[in-house]
Amino acid sequence: MIIEDTNLKGVKLIKPTVHEDYRGTNIEAWHKDNYAQLGVNFILDSISTSRRHTLRGIHGDDRTTKLVSCLHGTIYQIVINLDEDSDQYGQWQEFTLSDRNGYQVLLPPKHGNAHLVMSEQCVFSYKLDQYYDRASQYTVKWNDDRFNIYWPIKNPILSERDR
């Protein structure tokens, strides 16, 4: 497993080892000892499924560290710094996460998270170090002019919350 710093302070790109042969691939998605160096104690796993061109996010809160990955399919993942006291406020970075590359992104509190499904279907997974609390969540509009985020499509499928 390789852990890389990204352009955003505190955000890490994790590249697990992918074992591949004629049958397919095998990726160790979680091993407590290997992830201990991140200093996070995850207590909750969530999984969502979506279809092509569904955009979920931008969501976040001020207290939760998340580890996100795509278990099936391919997603265009955005992480944005939403800490108004940070010198990186409003800066964002994109990642391509898929079942083939096994990449994961670790994002600290005060960072928004969104993903756009690029495959026919996707299964998105995230580990949290806090229990989900809807009341503490915030939503930033996916195409908020303040941040000039690049999205590869113009008219994604959105929930009421994300409109």
C-alpha positions in Angstrom: 0.0 0.0 0.0 1.2 3.5 -0.9 0.0 6.6 0.9 0.5 9.8 -1.0 0.0 13.4 0.1 -2.2 15.4 -2.2 -2.4 19.1 -3.1 -4.8 19.6 -0.1 -3.3 19.5 3.4 -4.5 16.4 5.3 -6.0 14.7 2.3 -4.3 11.4 1.4 -4.5 9.2 -1.7 -4.1 5.6 -0.7 -3.1 3.1 -3.4 -3.6 -0.5 -2.2 -1.7 -3.3 -3.8 -3.8 -4.8 -6.6 -3.3 -8.5 -7.2 -4.4 -9.4 -10.7 -4.5 -12.6 -12.7 -6.7 -14.2 -15.4 -9.6 -14.5 -12.9 -9.7 -10.8 -12.0 -8.3 -8.8 -9.1 -8.0 -8.9 -5.4 -7.5 -5.8 -3.3 -7.1 -5.7 0.5 -9.4 -2.8 1.2 -8.8 -2.6 4.9 -6.3 -4.0 7.4 -6.2 -2.4 10.8 -2.4 -2.6 11.2 -1.7 -1.0 7.8 -4.1 1.9 8.4 -3.0 2.5 12.0 -0.4 5.0 10.7 -3.2 7.3 9.5 -4.1 7.8 13.2 -7.9 7.4 12.6 -10.2 5.0 14.5 -13.1 4.3 12.1 -16.4 3.2 13.7 -18.9 3.2 10.9 -19.0 1.9 7.3 -21.6 3.1 4.8 -22.2 2.0 1.2 -24.3 3.6 -1.5 -25.1 2.6 -5.0 -25.8 4.9 -7.9 -26.3 4.9 -11.7 -24.4 6.6 -14.5 -24.2 10.5 -14.2 -25.5 10.6 -10.6 -23.7 13.2 -8.6 -23.7 13.0 -4.8 -22.5 15.9 -2.8 -20.8 18.2 -2.0 -21.3 17.1 1.6 -19.3 17.3 4.8 -19.1 18.4 8.4 -16.7 19.9 10.9 -15.8 16.8 12.8 -15.7 13.6 10.7 -12.7 12.0 9.0 -13.7 9.8 6.0 -12.1 7.1 3.9 -13.8 6.8 0.6 -13.5 4.3 -2.2 -15.3 2.8 -5.2 -16.0 -0.9 -4.8 -17.7 -1.3 -8.2 -17.5 0.9 -11.3 -15.8 4.2 -11.7 -16.3 7.6 -10.1 -15.0 11.1 -10.5 -14.3 12.1 -7.0 -14.0 15.7 -5.7 -12.6 16.8 -2.4 -12.7 20.5 -1.5 -11.3 22.4 1.6 -14.3 24.1 3.2 -12.4 25.3 6.3 -12.9 29.1 6.2 -9.8 29.5 8.5 -7.5 27.6 6.2 -5.2 29.2 3.6 -6.5 26.5 1.2 -10.2 27.4 1.6 -12.0 26.7 -1.6 -9.2 24.7 -3.2 -10.3 21.3 -4.6 -8.8 18.3 -6.2 -10.2 15.5 -8.3 -9.5 11.8 -8.3 -10.6 8.8 -10.3 -11.6 5.9 -8.1 -12.6 2.6 -9.4 -12.8 -1.1 -8.7 -9.8 -1.6 -11.0 -7.4 0.7 -9.3 -8.7 0.3 -5.7 -7.7 3.9 -4.8 -9.0 5.4 -1.6 -9.1 9.0 -0.5 -8.8 10.0 3.2 -10.3 13.4 3.9 -10.2 15.2 7.2 -13.0 17.2 8.8 -14.0 20.5 7.2 -13.5 19.0 3.7 -16.4 18.5 1.3 -16.8 15.3 -0.6 -18.7 14.6 -3.9 -18.6 12.0 -6.6 -20.0 11.6 -10.1 -20.7 8.1 -11.4 -18.9 7.5 -14.7 -19.7 3.8 -15.2 -23.2 2.3 -15.7 -23.4 1.6 -12.0 -21.2 2.2 -9.0 -20.9 1.0 -5.4 -19.4 3.7 -3.2 -18.0 3.0 0.2 -17.0 5.3 3.1 -15.6 4.7 6.5 -16.3 7.3 9.2 -14.6 8.0 12.5 -17.8 9.6 13.9 -21.4 8.4 13.8 -23.4 10.0 11.1 -25.4 13.0 12.3 -27.6 14.6 9.6 -28.0 17.8 11.7 -24.2 18.5 11.6 -23.9 18.0 7.8 -23.6 20.8 5.3 -24.2 20.8 1.6 -22.5 23.0 -0.9 -24.1 23.2 -4.4 -22.1 21.1 -6.8 -21.6 23.9 -9.3 -21.2 26.8 -6.8 -19.6 29.6 -8.7 -17.2 30.5 -5.9 -15.2 27.3 -6.4 -15.1 26.8 -10.2 -15.1 23.0 -9.9 -14.7 21.1 -13.2 -17.3 18.5 -13.8 -17.1 16.3 -16.9 -20.8 16.6 -17.5 -23.2 19.5 -17.5 -26.5 18.0 -16.3 -26.0 15.3 -13.6 -28.7 13.4 -11.8 -29.2 15.1 -8.4 -31.1 14.6 -5.2 -33.3 17.4 -3.8 -30.6 18.0 -1.3 -28.0 18.6 -3.9 -30.0 20.8 -6.2 
